[in-house]
Amino acid sequence: MTRILFVGQKPETVDFSDPSLPPGFDAQKINAGIRVAVEKIGERGWECDLCMVTPDDTAGPAIEKQLQSARYDCVVIGGGLRLPPKSLALFETVVNAVHRAAPNAAIAFNTRPEDTAEAAARQLTPG
């Protein structure tokens, strides 16, 4: 069975005052989007695990630990980790943790939680 790991920042740790984030965005909306993502992944017959990290030195080790717990076909990295300019160092940490711990997994990027399944599908669909 295809297995997806969805990596993102814990919604409760997001700085919603950051002007690079969409206005009106909040932890509740992100959590709702994550639930939609998990549902859409399940509708495709895939398994989904979540790895929501805090924006600190624990992010890389947490991702590596999760990746060692199972074999993943694709790791989808959430937009909240890569879009805000101040998150660049965290994004680099996440990508390098995935590269080290799951070198054979495809890596995909979503634009919002709700399009996580589509992001994974782009990398898992042959051709």
Order of alpha helices (4+ residues) and beta strands (2+ residues): beta-alpha-beta-alpha-beta-alpha-alpha-beta-alpha
